[in-house]
């Protein structure tokens, strides 16, 4: 295994559960950012690329920006947009 790879657990919500399941793991190289998490997830689940790109990302209850760093072993929550009426 490559020592430069970080393992990130994704916690899916809403419609993303249909693609990723409730949780999924990805391994990614640098840069270790939220934007890279989205990119790796989109490559792994191409059918969900639209939802992934529109989803908010959070660490616990804290929303993250695309340039926020992520660390090996972290859980990132993916929160897709919600529509209703």
Backbone atoms as SQL, in Angstrom:
CREATE TABLE atoms (id INTEGER PRIMARY KEY, chain TEXT, resi INTEGER, resn TEXT, atom TEXT, x REAL, y REAL, z REAL);
INSERT INTO atoms VALUES
  (1, 'A', 1, 'UNK', 'N', 0.850, -1.187, 0.000),
  (2, 'A', 1, 'UNK', 'CA', 0.000, 0.000, 0.000),
  (3, 'A', 1, 'UNK', 'C', 0.890, 1.242, 0.000),
  (4, 'A', 2, 'UNK', 'N', 0.439, 2.242, -0.660),
  (5, 'A', 2, 'UNK', 'CA', 1.180, 3.489, -0.775),
  (6, 'A', 2, 'UNK', 'C', 1.027, 4.297, 0.514),
  (7, 'A', 3, 'UNK', 'N', 2.148, 4.696, 1.115),
  (8, 'A', 3, 'UNK', 'CA', 2.106, 5.459, 2.362),
  (9, 'A', 3, 'UNK', 'C', 1.505, 6.845, 2.186),
  (10, 'A', 4, 'UNK', 'N', 1.432, 7.336, 0.950),
  (11, 'A', 4, 'UNK', 'CA', 0.867, 8.657, 0.697),
  (12, 'A', 4, 'UNK', 'C', -0.655, 8.646, 0.626),
  (13, 'A', 5, 'UNK', 'N', -1.271, 7.467, 0.669),
  (14, 'A', 5, 'UNK', 'CA', -2.719, 7.382, 0.565),
  (15, 'A', 5, 'UNK', 'C', -3.376, 7.615, 1.918),
  (16, 'A', 6, 'UNK', 'N', -4.436, 8.404, 1.899),
  (17, 'A', 6, 'UNK', 'CA', -5.267, 8.624, 3.080),
  (18, 'A', 6, 'UNK', 'C', -6.569, 7.866, 2.870),
  (19, 'A', 7, 'UNK', 'N', -7.045, 7.204, 3.904),
  (20, 'A', 7, 'UNK', 'CA', -8.333, 6.521, 3.852),
  (21, 'A', 7, 'UNK', 'C', -9.365, 7.419, 4.518),
  (22, 'A', 8, 'UNK', 'N', -10.404, 7.739, 3.764),
  (23, 'A', 8, 'UNK', 'CA', -11.468, 8.621, 4.234),
  (24, 'A', 8, 'UNK', 'C', -12.773, 7.837, 4.215),
  (25, 'A', 9, 'UNK', 'N', -13.525, 7.905, 5.298),
  (26, 'A', 9, 'UNK', 'CA', -14.849, 7.297, 5.347),
  (27, 'A', 9, 'UNK', 'C', -15.868, 8.350, 4.940),
  (28, 'A', 10, 'UNK', 'N', -16.725, 7.985, 4.008),
  (29, 'A', 10, 'UNK', 'CA', -17.803, 8.870, 3.572),
  (30, 'A', 10, 'UNK', 'C', -19.094, 8.398, 4.213),
  (31, 'A', 11, 'UNK', 'N', -19.818, 9.311, 4.811),
  (32, 'A', 11, 'UNK', 'CA', -21.133, 9.025, 5.368),
  (33, 'A', 11, 'UNK', 'C', -22.151, 9.690, 4.451),
  (34, 'A', 12, 'UNK', 'N', -22.935, 8.876, 3.765),
  (35, 'A', 12, 'UNK', 'CA', -23.889, 9.397, 2.788),
  (36, 'A', 12, 'UNK', 'C', -25.241, 9.679, 3.436),
  (37, 'A', 13, 'UNK', 'N', -25.952, 10.620, 2.857),
  (38, 'A', 13, 'UNK', 'CA', -27.296, 10.966, 3.287),
  (39, 'A', 13, 'UNK', 'C', -28.186, 11.096, 2.062),
  (40, 'A', 14, 'UNK', 'N', -29.499, 11.056, 2.292),
  (41, 'A', 14, 'UNK', 'CA', -30.463, 11.273, 1.221),
  (42, 'A', 14, 'UNK', 'C', -30.267, 10.319, 0.060),
  (43, 'A', 15, 'UNK', 'N', -30.411, 10.853, -1.149),
  (44, 'A', 15, 'UNK', 'CA', -30.333, 10.047, -2.370),
  (45, 'A', 15, 'UNK', 'C', -28.953, 9.436, -2.585),
  (46, 'A', 16, 'UNK', 'N', -27.923, 9.975, -1.964),
  (47, 'A', 16, 'UNK', 'CA', -26.577, 9.412, -2.128),
  (48, 'A', 16, 'UNK', 'C', -26.458, 8.006, -1.549),
  (49, 'A', 17, 'UNK', 'N', -27.311, 7.669, -0.584),
  (50, 'A', 17, 'UNK', 'CA', -27.283, 6.322, -0.005),
  (51, 'A', 17, 'UNK', 'C', -27.539, 5.276, -1.081),
  (52, 'A', 18, 'UNK', 'N', -28.367, 5.608, -2.078),
  (53, 'A', 18, 'UNK', 'CA', -28.650, 4.665, -3.170),
  (54, 'A', 18, 'UNK', 'C', -27.395, 4.306, -3.955),
  (55, 'A', 19, 'UNK', 'N', -26.419, 5.175, -3.983),
  (56, 'A', 19, 'UNK', 'CA', -25.187, 4.954, -4.748),
  (57, 'A', 19, 'UNK', 'C', -24.032, 4.446, -3.881),
  (58, 'A', 20, 'UNK', 'N', -23.844, 5.050, -2.723),
  (59, 'A', 20, 'UNK', 'CA', -22.689, 4.758, -1.880),
  (60, 'A', 20, 'UNK', 'C', -22.982, 3.785, -0.755),
  (61, 'A', 21, 'UNK', 'N', -24.271, 3.574, -0.440),
  (62, 'A', 21, 'UNK', 'CA', -24.614, 2.912, 0.805),
  (63, 'A', 21, 'UNK', 'C', -24.538, 3.958, 1.917),
  (64, 'A', 22, 'UNK', 'N', -24.790, 3.549, 3.155),
  (65, 'A', 22, 'UNK', 'CA', -24.758, 4.518, 4.252),
  (66, 'A', 22, 'UNK', 'C', -23.352, 5.019, 4.529),
  (67, 'A', 23, 'UNK', 'N', -22.364, 4.128, 4.411),
  (68, 'A', 23, 'UNK', 'CA', -20.968, 4.536, 4.557),
  (69, 'A', 23, 'UNK', 'C', -20.135, 3.835, 3.495),
  (70, 'A', 24, 'UNK', 'N', -19.064, 4.480, 3.113),
  (71, 'A', 24, 'UNK', 'CA', -18.136, 3.915, 2.130),
  (72, 'A', 24, 'UNK', 'C', -16.755, 4.487, 2.428),
  (73, 'A', 25, 'UNK', 'N', -15.731, 3.764, 2.018),
  (74, 'A', 25, 'UNK', 'CA', -14.367, 4.251, 2.199),
  (75, 'A', 25, 'UNK', 'C', -13.725, 4.523, 0.857),
  (76, 'A', 26, 'UNK', 'N', -12.921, 5.571, 0.820),
  (77, 'A', 26, 'UNK', 'CA', -12.105, 5.851, -0.354),
  (78, 'A', 26, 'UNK', 'C', -10.658, 6.001, 0.101),
  (79, 'A', 27, 'UNK', 'N', -9.751, 5.669, -0.782),
  (80, 'A', 27, 'UNK', 'CA', -8.328, 5.917, -0.552),
  (81, 'A', 27, 'UNK', 'C', -7.913, 6.965, -1.568),
  (82, 'A', 28, 'UNK', 'N', -7.210, 7.977, -1.103),
  (83, 'A', 28, 'UNK', 'CA', -6.842, 9.067, -2.001),
  (84, 'A', 28, 'UNK', 'C', -5.446, 9.586, -1.683),
  (85, 'A', 29, 'UNK', 'N', -4.793, 10.049, -2.736),
  (86, 'A', 29, 'UNK', 'CA', -3.496, 10.695, -2.578),
  (87, 'A', 29, 'UNK', 'C', -3.678, 12.193, -2.453),
  (88, 'A', 30, 'UNK', 'N', -2.579, 12.912, -2.313),
  (89, 'A', 30, 'UNK', 'CA', -2.647, 14.364, -2.183),
  (90, 'A', 30, 'UNK', 'C', -3.189, 15.007, -3.455),
  (91, 'A', 31, 'UNK', 'N', -3.762, 16.198, -3.367),
  (92, 'A', 31, 'UNK', 'CA', -3.889, 16.999, -2.154),
  (93, 'A', 31, 'UNK', 'C', -5.007, 16.466, -1.262),
  (94, 'A', 32, 'UNK', 'N', -4.825, 16.555, 0.018),
  (95, 'A', 32, 'UNK', 'CA', -5.792, 16.036, 0.985),
  (96, 'A', 32, 'UNK', 'C', -6.796, 17.131, 1.329),
  (97, 'A', 33, 'UNK', 'N', -7.742, 17.359, 0.417),
  (98, 'A', 33, 'UNK', 'CA', -8.740, 18.418, 0.581),
  (99, 'A', 33, 'UNK', 'C', -10.132, 17.863, 0.321),
  (100, 'A', 34, 'UNK', 'N', -11.125, 18.640, 0.743),
  (101, 'A', 34, 'UNK', 'CA', -12.518, 18.278, 0.481),
  (102, 'A', 34, 'UNK', 'C', -12.755, 18.175, -1.025),
  (103, 'A', 35, 'UNK', 'N', -12.184, 19.080, -1.792),
  (104, 'A', 35, 'UNK', 'CA', -12.346, 19.034, -3.248),
  (105, 'A', 35, 'UNK', 'C', -11.840, 17.706, -3.811),
  (106, 'A', 36, 'UNK', 'N', -10.723, 17.227, -3.315),
  (107, 'A', 36, 'UNK', 'CA', -10.174, 15.946, -3.771),
  (108, 'A', 36, 'UNK', 'C', -11.078, 14.796, -3.346),
  (109, 'A', 37, 'UNK', 'N', -11.669, 14.873, -2.151),
  (110, 'A', 37, 'UNK', 'CA', -12.631, 13.851, -1.708),
  (111, 'A', 37, 'UNK', 'C', -13.769, 13.760, -2.718),
  (112, 'A', 38, 'UNK', 'N', -14.328, 14.907, -3.106),
  (113, 'A', 38, 'UNK', 'CA', -15.417, 14.918, -4.098),
  (114, 'A', 38, 'UNK', 'C', -14.967, 14.296, -5.416),
  (115, 'A', 39, 'UNK', 'N', -13.765, 14.660, -5.868),
  (116, 'A', 39, 'UNK', 'CA', -13.257, 14.150, -7.137),
  (117, 'A', 39, 'UNK', 'C', -13.080, 12.646, -7.134),
  (118, 'A', 40, 'UNK', 'N', -12.502, 12.113, -6.070),
  (119, 'A', 40, 'UNK', 'CA', -12.299, 10.663, -5.971),
  (120, 'A', 40, 'UNK', 'C', -13.647, 9.950, -5.872),
  (121, 'A', 41, 'UNK', 'N', -14.577, 10.513, -5.106),
  (122, 'A', 41, 'UNK', 'CA', -15.911, 9.915, -4.995),
  (123, 'A', 41, 'UNK', 'C', -16.625, 9.926, -6.346),
  (124, 'A', 42, 'UNK', 'N', -16.500, 11.011, -7.091),
  (125, 'A', 42, 'UNK', 'CA', -17.135, 11.099, -8.413),
  (126, 'A', 42, 'UNK', 'C', -16.545, 10.082, -9.383),
  (127, 'A', 43, 'UNK', 'N', -15.233, 9.833, -9.288),
  (128, 'A', 43, 'UNK', 'CA', -14.609, 8.816, -10.139),
  (129, 'A', 43, 'UNK', 'C', -15.100, 7.419, -9.779),
  (130, 'A', 44, 'UNK', 'N', -15.284, 7.169, -8.498),
  (131, 'A', 44, 'UNK', 'CA', -15.711, 5.831, -8.050),
  (132, 'A', 44, 'UNK', 'C', -17.186, 5.585, -8.324),
  (133, 'A', 45, 'UNK', 'N', -18.016, 6.605, -8.193),
  (134, 'A', 45, 'UNK', 'CA', -19.458, 6.480, -8.414),
  (135, 'A', 45, 'UNK', 'C', -19.892, 7.474, -9.491),
  (136, 'A', 46, 'UNK', 'N', -19.549, 7.230, -10.758),
  (137, 'A', 46, 'UNK', 'CA', -19.846, 8.196, -11.823),
  (138, 'A', 46, 'UNK', 'C', -21.339, 8.475, -11.998),
  (139, 'A', 47, 'UNK', 'N', -22.193, 7.527, -11.667),
  (140, 'A', 47, 'UNK', 'CA', -23.634, 7.760, -11.799),
  (141, 'A', 47, 'UNK', 'C', -24.131, 8.802, -10.798),
  (142, 'A', 48, 'UNK', 'N', -23.358, 9.056, -9.754),
  (143, 'A', 48, 'UNK', 'CA', -23.758, 10.009, -8.719),
  (144, 'A', 48, 'UNK', 'C', -23.001, 11.328, -8.806),
  (145, 'A', 49, 'UNK', 'N', -22.265, 11.542, -9.906),
  (146, 'A', 49, 'UNK', 'CA', -21.402, 12.728, -9.995),
  (147, 'A', 49, 'UNK', 'C', -22.179, 14.033, -9.788),
  (148, 'A', 50, 'UNK', 'N', -23.381, 14.128, -10.311),
  (149, 'A', 50, 'UNK', 'CA', -24.184, 15.344, -10.138),
  (150, 'A', 50, 'UNK', 'C', -24.517, 15.603, -8.680),
  (151, 'A', 51, 'UNK', 'N', -24.953, 14.570, -7.980),
  (152, 'A', 51, 'UNK', 'CA', -25.274, 14.716, -6.556),
  (153, 'A', 51, 'UNK', 'C', -24.032, 15.008, -5.723),
  (154, 'A', 52, 'UNK', 'N', -22.952, 14.315, -6.030),
  (155, 'A', 52, 'UNK', 'CA', -21.716, 14.520, -5.272),
  (156, 'A', 52, 'UNK', 'C', -21.231, 15.957, -5.428),
  (157, 'A', 53, 'UNK', 'N', -21.267, 16.474, -6.649),
  (158, 'A', 53, 'UNK', 'CA', -20.762, 17.831, -6.888),
  (159, 'A', 53, 'UNK', 'C', -21.631, 18.900, -6.228),
  (160, 'A', 54, 'UNK', 'N', -22.909, 18.597, -6.007),
  (161, 'A', 54, 'UNK', 'CA', -23.825, 19.564, -5.398),
  (162, 'A', 54, 'UNK', 'C', -23.957, 19.393, -3.886),
  (163, 'A', 55, 'UNK', 'N', -23.380, 18.341, -3.347),
  (164, 'A', 55, 'UNK', 'CA', -23.538, 18.045, -1.922),
  (165, 'A', 55, 'UNK', 'C', -22.648, 18.920, -1.053),
  (166, 'A', 56, 'UNK', 'N', -23.189, 19.281, 0.100),
  (167, 'A', 56, 'UNK', 'CA', -22.367, 19.924, 1.123),
  (168, 'A', 56, 'UNK', 'C', -21.532, 18.836, 1.789),
  (169, 'A', 57, 'UNK', 'N', -20.371, 19.209, 2.267),
  (170, 'A', 57, 'UNK', 'CA', -19.509, 18.283, 3.001),
  (171, 'A', 57, 'UNK', 'C', -19.349, 18.818, 4.416),
  (172, 'A', 58, 'UNK', 'N', -19.339, 17.903, 5.373),
  (173, 'A', 58, 'UNK', 'CA', -19.227, 18.311, 6.772),
  (174, 'A', 58, 'UNK', 'C', -18.316, 17.359, 7.535),
  (175, 'A', 59, 'UNK', 'N', -17.744, 17.900, 8.583),
  (176, 'A', 59, 'UNK', 'CA', -16.996, 17.118, 9.572),
  (177, 'A', 59, 'UNK', 'C', -17.794, 17.289, 10.852),
  (178, 'A', 60, 'UNK', 'N', -18.528, 16.248, 11.234),
  (179, 'A', 60, 'UNK', 'CA', -19.448, 16.396, 12.356),
  (180, 'A', 60, 'UNK', 'C', -20.537, 17.377, 11.965),
  (181, 'A', 61, 'UNK', 'N', -20.709, 18.421, 12.759),
  (182, 'A', 61, 'UNK', 'CA', -21.722, 19.447, 12.478),
  (183, 'A', 61, 'UNK', 'C', -21.151, 20.666, 11.759),
  (184, 'A', 62, 'UNK', 'N', -19.878, 20.609, 11.376),
  (185, 'A', 62, 'UNK', 'CA', -19.213, 21.758, 10.765),
  (186, 'A', 62, 'UNK', 'C', -19.134, 21.603, 9.254),
  (187, 'A', 63, 'UNK', 'N', -19.746, 22.546, 8.526),
  (188, 'A', 63, 'UNK', 'CA', -19.656, 22.523, 7.069),
  (189, 'A', 63, 'UNK', 'C', -18.242, 22.870, 6.629),
  (190, 'A', 64, 'UNK', 'N', -17.810, 22.242, 5.547),
  (191, 'A', 64, 'UNK', 'CA', -16.451, 22.408, 5.050),
  (192, 'A', 64, 'UNK', 'C', -16.438, 23.080, 3.686),
  (193, 'A', 65, 'UNK', 'N', -15.405, 23.847, 3.427),
  (194, 'A', 65, 'UNK', 'CA', -15.167, 24.438, 2.109),
  (195, 'A', 65, 'UNK', 'C', -14.312, 23.471, 1.297),
  (196, 'A', 66, 'UNK', 'N', -14.332, 23.628, -0.021),
  (197, 'A', 66, 'UNK', 'CA', -13.576, 22.728, -0.890),
  (198, 'A', 66, 'UNK', 'C', -12.085, 22.709, -0.580),
  (199, 'A', 67, 'UNK', 'N', -11.535, 23.820, -0.110),
  (200, 'A', 67, 'UNK', 'CA', -10.096, 23.858, 0.155),
  (201, 'A', 67, 'UNK', 'C', -9.728, 23.465, 1.589),
  (202, 'A', 68, 'UNK', 'N', -10.714, 23.060, 2.391),
  (203, 'A', 68, 'UNK', 'CA', -10.413, 22.598, 3.749),
  (204, 'A', 68, 'UNK', 'C', -9.660, 21.275, 3.700),
  (205, 'A', 69, 'UNK', 'N', -8.691, 21.095, 4.595),
  (206, 'A', 69, 'UNK', 'CA', -7.918, 19.856, 4.606),
  (207, 'A', 69, 'UNK', 'C', -8.690, 18.698, 5.230),
  (208, 'A', 70, 'UNK', 'N', -8.348, 17.491, 4.811),
  (209, 'A', 70, 'UNK', 'CA', -8.868, 16.265, 5.420),
  (210, 'A', 70, 'UNK', 'C', -7.671, 15.410, 5.819),
  (211, 'A', 71, 'UNK', 'N', -7.888, 14.525, 6.788),
  (212, 'A', 71, 'UNK', 'CA', -6.805, 13.693, 7.307),
  (213, 'A', 71, 'UNK', 'C', -7.157, 12.221, 7.204),
  (214, 'A', 72, 'UNK', 'N', -6.127, 11.407, 7.135),
  (215, 'A', 72, 'UNK', 'CA', -6.291, 9.964, 7.109),
  (216, 'A', 72, 'UNK', 'C', -7.144, 9.517, 8.299),
  (217, 'A', 73, 'UNK', 'N', -8.133, 8.669, 8.022),
  (218, 'A', 73, 'UNK', 'CA', -8.986, 8.132, 9.070),
  (219, 'A', 73, 'UNK', 'C', -10.207, 8.968, 9.391),
  (220, 'A', 74, 'UNK', 'N', -10.358, 10.116, 8.750),
  (221, 'A', 74, 'UNK', 'CA', -11.500, 10.994, 9.027),
  (222, 'A', 74, 'UNK', 'C', -12.784, 10.482, 8.392),
  (223, 'A', 75, 'UNK', 'N', -13.901, 10.922, 8.956),
  (224, 'A', 75, 'UNK', 'CA', -15.214, 10.697, 8.359),
  (225, 'A', 75, 'UNK', 'C', -15.723, 12.030, 7.838),
  (226, 'A', 76, 'UNK', 'N', -16.099, 12.039, 6.564),
  (227, 'A', 76, 'UNK', 'CA', -16.677, 13.219, 5.927),
  (228, 'A', 76, 'UNK', 'C', -18.128, 12.890, 5.585),
  (229, 'A', 77, 'UNK', 'N', -19.031, 13.757, 5.994),
  (230, 'A', 77, 'UNK', 'CA', -20.456, 13.575, 5.746),
  (231, 'A', 77, 'UNK', 'C', -20.821, 14.289, 4.451),
  (232, 'A', 78, 'UNK', 'N', -21.487, 13.572, 3.549),
  (233, 'A', 78, 'UNK', 'CA', -21.973, 14.154, 2.296),
  (234, 'A', 78, 'UNK', 'C', -23.468, 14.417, 2.439),
  (235, 'A', 79, 'UNK', 'N', -23.865, 15.668, 2.268),
  (236, 'A', 79, 'UNK', 'CA', -25.260, 16.067, 2.440),
  (237, 'A', 79, 'UNK', 'C', -25.767, 16.621, 1.119),
  (238, 'A', 80, 'UNK', 'N', -26.543, 15.813, 0.372),
  (239, 'A', 80, 'UNK', 'CA', -27.043, 16.287, -0.917),
  (240, 'A', 80, 'UNK', 'C', -28.115, 17.355, -0.734),
  (241, 'A', 81, 'UNK', 'N', -28.353, 18.135, -1.794),
  (242, 'A', 81, 'UNK', 'CA', -29.412, 19.143, -1.714),
  (243, 'A', 81, 'UNK', 'C', -30.765, 18.467, -1.510),
  (244, 'A', 82, 'UNK', 'N', -31.643, 19.173, -0.833),
  (245, 'A', 82, 'UNK', 'CA', -32.971, 18.643, -0.541),
  (246, 'A', 82, 'UNK', 'C', -33.987, 19.517, -1.256),
  (247, 'A', 83, 'UNK', 'N', -34.953, 18.870, -1.890),
  (248, 'A', 83, 'UNK', 'CA', -36.045, 19.635, -2.497),
  (249, 'A', 83, 'UNK', 'C', -37.347, 19.130, -1.915),
  (250, 'A', 84, 'UNK', 'N', -38.296, 19.967, -1.896),
  (251, 'A', 84, 'UNK', 'CA', -39.590, 19.585, -1.345),
  (252, 'A', 84, 'UNK', 'C', -40.592, 20.680, -1.614),
  (253, 'A', 85, 'UNK', 'N', -41.753, 20.444, -1.177),
  (254, 'A', 85, 'UNK', 'CA', -42.737, 21.466, -1.431),
  (255, 'A', 85, 'UNK', 'C', -43.924, 21.313, -0.562);
